[in-house]
Amino acid sequence: MATFKLSSGYEMPQVGFGLWKVDNAVCADTVYNAIKAGYRLLDGASDYGNEVEAGEGVARAIKEGIVKREDLFIVSKLWNSFHDGDRVEPIVKRQLKDWGIDYFDLYVIHFPVALEWVDPAVRYPPGWHYDDAGKEIRLSKATIQETWTALESLVGKGLAKSIGVSNFQAQLLYDLLRYAKIRPATLQIEHHPYLVQADLLRLAKNEGITVTAYSSFGPASFEEFKMAHATELQPLFEVPTVKSLATKYNKSAGQILLRWATQRGLAVIPKTATPSRLKENLEVTGWDLEKADLDSITALDRGLRFNQPANYFPTELMWIFG
Ligand SMILES: NC(=O)c1ccc[n+]([C@@H]2O[C@H](COP(=O)([O-])OP(=O)(O)OC[C@H]3O[C@@H](n4cnc5c(N)ncnc54)[C@H](OP(=O)(O)O)[C@@H]3O)[C@@H](O)[C@H]2O)c1
């Protein structure tokens, strides 16, 4: 399996399995089946609300001797309402307990926005809103420096082997790199042919930060939210450029999209609830698209972002990518 050597010194698989929107009822089986199919990287988060079940899938795979803990690369994320420095370690310990493991291979700041702490005993995972009714957004005063310093201490305590960020853009990365004692090993970003993020990729490369693409199939992951700009767009699987490359290379459209990303030097973490796609999504390294074909996919760029709070709920309070 293709791997990247991170700036932390650890190896990270280039292809992993994403856990967002994996239903609790099937999550343990899904994780178990993903490991059985050959996935070694699991991309979870507090916010996905399925870390207990994901851990059950891992435990079963380990119990049956399919893998050992050290064969897996388990990723999780710090939710926005735990950015205050003193809230980080307790929530990481809770998340580790949920998974049934004693360290994360990679732990990342999920979004560069700090929200007021919500007691996990009251609501967990808390989501974007402070209140149960989902109306109030309350910001915390924690800076990214405060949160990053707390993540650095996780490494010292052995709770995370590598640390990174997600949904950060160039300006904030430049700032983080000024004070980071441990540099971010990875940056996880939305990346697909409708959002190709060329400048951000260049910056990450220059700074030795490994980039992981999320939502590699673009609108496919967002149709269920009935977002107008996701449902009205031509699905990437049906775009003629992608379809004709699938025929040319005798691969599925999904594999063309993932190989475009992996050939750009990114890690990918596709999610699927469809067993037949598990294997297909894993086989996206070790064969090449010609440069002109890569460029024809890159040319589909529209600078179109799906994963931002304003697309999930009406808000005048939360404009992370403004
Ligand atoms: N850091 C962040 O803020 C952030 C945000 C979003 C996602 N992520 C991470 O990235 C992972 C992947 O992103 P994502 O879940 O948004 O979406 P994704 O993997 O791009 O797309 C998932 C969708 O594509 C379908 N699909 C999967 N494989 C396919 C194939 N080979 N051909 C056709 N359709 C296929 C799935 O359908 P079926 O399930 O029905 O097969 C599902 O509807 C997440 O699970 C999560 O771990 C991180």
The ligand as an SDF file (V2000), in Angstrom:
LIG
                    3D

 48 52  0  0  0  0  0  0  0  0999 V2000
  -12.2930   17.6140    7.7550 N   0  0  0  0  0  0  0  0  0  0  0  0
  -13.5170   17.8310    7.3590 C   0  0  0  0  0  0  0  0  0  0  0  0
  -14.1110   18.8930    7.6170 O   0  0  0  0  0  0  0  0  0  0  0  0
  -14.2400   16.7940    6.5540 C   0  0  0  0  0  0  0  0  0  0  0  0
  -15.4100   17.1300    5.8700 C   0  0  0  0  0  0  0  0  0  0  0  0
  -16.0230   16.1550    5.0810 C   0  0  0  0  0  0  0  0  0  0  0  0
  -15.4920   14.8790    5.0220 C   0  0  0  0  0  0  0  0  0  0  0  0
  -14.3600   14.5650    5.7290 N   0  0  0  0  0  0  0  0  0  0  0  0
  -13.7940   13.2020    5.7050 C   0  0  0  0  0  0  0  0  0  0  0  0
  -13.6560   12.7840    4.3520 O   0  0  0  0  0  0  0  0  0  0  0  0
  -14.3720   11.5730    4.1500 C   0  0  0  0  0  0  0  0  0  0  0  0
  -14.8560   11.4910    2.7000 C   0  0  0  0  0  0  0  0  0  0  0  0
  -15.6620   12.5800    2.3600 O   0  0  0  0  0  0  0  0  0  0  0  0
  -17.2460   12.4870    2.2380 P   0  0  0  0  0  0  0  0  0  0  0  0
  -17.7570   11.4770    3.1880 O   0  0  0  0  0  0  0  0  0  0  0  0
  -17.7560   13.8710    2.2970 O   0  0  0  0  0  0  0  0  0  0  0  0
  -17.5370   12.0270    0.8040 O   0  0  0  0  0  0  0  0  0  0  0  0
  -16.9710   11.1840   -0.3790 P   0  0  0  0  0  0  0  0  0  0  0  0
  -16.1560   10.0550    0.0770 O   0  0  0  0  0  0  0  0  0  0  0  0
  -16.4090   12.1480   -1.3590 O   0  0  0  0  0  0  0  0  0  0  0  0
  -18.3260   10.6860   -1.0380 O   0  0  0  0  0  0  0  0  0  0  0  0
  -19.1840    9.8050   -0.4450 C   0  0  0  0  0  0  0  0  0  0  0  0
  -20.3640    9.6340   -1.3770 C   0  0  0  0  0  0  0  0  0  0  0  0
  -19.9140    9.1010   -2.6360 O   0  0  0  0  0  0  0  0  0  0  0  0
  -20.5150    7.8260   -2.8610 C   0  0  0  0  0  0  0  0  0  0  0  0
  -19.4540    6.9520   -3.3790 N   0  0  0  0  0  0  0  0  0  0  0  0
  -18.4070    6.4140   -2.6990 C   0  0  0  0  0  0  0  0  0  0  0  0
  -17.6090    5.7130   -3.5220 N   0  0  0  0  0  0  0  0  0  0  0  0
  -18.1410    5.8030   -4.7530 C   0  0  0  0  0  0  0  0  0  0  0  0
  -17.7730    5.2910   -6.0160 C   0  0  0  0  0  0  0  0  0  0  0  0
  -16.6660    4.5400   -6.1890 N   0  0  0  0  0  0  0  0  0  0  0  0
  -18.5700    5.5620   -7.0960 N   0  0  0  0  0  0  0  0  0  0  0  0
  -19.6880    6.2950   -6.9340 C   0  0  0  0  0  0  0  0  0  0  0  0
  -20.0960    6.8260   -5.7580 N   0  0  0  0  0  0  0  0  0  0  0  0
  -19.3190    6.5880   -4.6690 C   0  0  0  0  0  0  0  0  0  0  0  0
  -21.0450    7.3820   -1.5210 C   0  0  0  0  0  0  0  0  0  0  0  0
  -22.2070    6.6180   -1.7160 O   0  0  0  0  0  0  0  0  0  0  0  0
  -22.4310    5.2320   -0.9140 P   0  0  0  0  0  0  0  0  0  0  0  0
  -22.0180    5.4510    0.4980 O   0  0  0  0  0  0  0  0  0  0  0  0
  -23.8870    5.0320   -1.0820 O   0  0  0  0  0  0  0  0  0  0  0  0
  -21.5940    4.2140   -1.6190 O   0  0  0  0  0  0  0  0  0  0  0  0
  -21.3840    8.7050   -0.8520 C   0  0  0  0  0  0  0  0  0  0  0  0
  -22.6420    9.1820   -1.3010 O   0  0  0  0  0  0  0  0  0  0  0  0
  -15.4720   11.6490    5.2130 C   0  0  0  0  0  0  0  0  0  0  0  0
  -16.0910   10.4180    5.4360 O   0  0  0  0  0  0  0  0  0  0  0  0
  -14.6930   12.1910    6.3870 C   0  0  0  0  0  0  0  0  0  0  0  0
  -13.9370   11.1700    6.9950 O   0  0  0  0  0  0  0  0  0  0  0  0
  -13.7300   15.5120    6.4850 C   0  0  0  0  0  0  0  0  0  0  0  0
  1  2  1  0
  2  3  2  0
  2  4  1  0
  4  5  1  0
  4 48  2  0
  5  6  2  0
  6  7  1  0
  7  8  2  0
  8  9  1  0
  8 48  1  0
  9 10  1  0
  9 46  1  0
 10 11  1  0
 11 12  1  0
 11 44  1  0
 12 13  1  0
 13 14  1  0
 14 15  2  0
 14 16  1  0
 14 17  1  0
 17 18  1  0
 18 19  2  0
 18 20  1  0
 18 21  1  0
 21 22  1  0
 22 23  1  0
 23 24  1  0
 23 42  1  0
 24 25  1  0
 25 26  1  0
 25 36  1  0
 26 27  1  0
 26 35  1  0
 27 28  2  0
 28 29  1  0
 29 30  1  0
 29 35  2  0
 30 31  1  0
 30 32  2  0
 32 33  1  0
 33 34  2  0
 34 35  1  0
 36 37  1  0
 36 42  1  0
 37 38  1  0
 38 39  2  0
 38 40  1  0
 38 41  1  0
 42 43  1  0
 44 45  1  0
 44 46  1  0
 46 47  1  0
M  CHG  2   8   1  16  -1
M  END
$$$$
